[in-house]
């Protein structure tokens, strides 16, 4: 039996190396006929299913791989990655709690585990793992950077600064570390990193992501020092470098959302007949940099709400429901009528309700969920949805001055940002028209100028009573893993209202595009 299993296994590996997925799948299925608990065979089949755009089969094989885990941290980590890719968060966490991880000294295994904890928004656990890696005597710029980021998320800014400074000392070309350093505090004439940034520019690979990161860091520090003309040049250069990395087509995005809203009529968006029990989510949506993190932290002050930050779970479960590896494209739109929305909602809850930690409500603050706001309401009729609305030019400029890696191509070009904002505005108008009263618009200016009054209205919409102290942003000391990690630990303020005006000349075209 073992000899036959090995023969089929070796044959499958040969087919995989040749890219012959059909033959590899047949051989792997033969392995499982002889050894149903063959973890690696299930993993390979999960990978094949994903490559062939069969999300449900990929999830099924990943779950099968997790049923009888060996005491091998690397293999357990691979299973966890396959599970997380398919949105099986609960099973992923079960893998990450395997006893093998408690005793391992494998640096690659611990690093992988820390990355997975980060993906789950378990930032305290991720930091503890990076601490374990450091305790082994391991060092290096990448470890220093990752640990520094987690120290930031966990509110330990002085420690984070020391770690990131050591990172760029070891590797001056590490642009992402320079950028994190620039964000930690307001730079001063006496205490800034501009000298190191200038040296790094001469070392970094031109046009690289690290190059762009250094330009964004220079922008932030030059702006802090009031050197606005130089700051704009650095910002424009950083954005140009990032936009060149993409083949972005604003017209394609417009067509996609026109097709989505055309498919999502008021009749189609009638909520699924479902009465979901247990803790319920409060979705916080809107354009990135619109104030969603501030609202998330304020809601987390309430005794009945757990603030859990940004979750990808609805997107993951929508992929499973549509059996497609993309969250939103023409294939998903074509399959929308065939989705079981009660099942979609229950799957979302099954993977997220543990985050409530015994409270009746928990937040899901992923700004881009505005794209699927109608589908959220259809699948989860008991959920509350809050849409952060910020002044158009303020929010668009705030996106332009941020660096979101390669997640959002449109933010790196002013015309593309304006086009994307118009898509957002039209899509939200459609959700409001098709589902009147189901999404509450929360204006950022109101939130920062009258936090208590605005929050009272929000809590009433969510069916929650007012509690004294909810509007004190500094009360919430939990970890936060967004670009606002440092800002949201300060008292609430309105410094970023009309922040675009110092670049009014450069943003004249954006302003005109947004008002046309």
Buried (B, 14 or more C-beta within 10 A) or exposed (E): EEEEBEBBBEBBBEBBEEEBBEBBBBBBEBBBEBBEEBBBBBBBBBBBBBEBBBBBBBBBBBBBBBEEBBEBBEBBBBBBBBBBBBBBBEBBBBBBEBEBBEEBEBBEBBBBBBBBBBBBBBBEBBBBBBBBBBEEEEEEBBBBBBBBBBBBBBBBBEBBBBBBBBBBEBBBBBBBBBBBBBBBBBBEEEEBBBEBBEEBBEEBEEEBBBBBBBBBBBBBBBBBBEBBEBBBBBBBBBBBBBBEBBEBEBEEBBEBBBBBBEBBEEEEBBBBEBEBEEBBBBBBBBBBBBBBBBBBBBBBBBEBBBBBBBBBBBBBBBBBBBBBBBBBBEEBBEBBEEBEBBBBBBBBBBBBBBBBEEBBBBBBBBBBBBBBBBBBBBBBBBBBBBBBBBBBBBBBBBBBBBBBEEEBBBBBBBEBBBBBBBBBBEBBEBBBEBBEEBBBEBBBBBBBBEBEEBBBBBBEBBEBEEBEEBBBBEEBEBBBBBBBBBBBBEEBEEEBBBBBEBBEEBBEEBBEBBEE
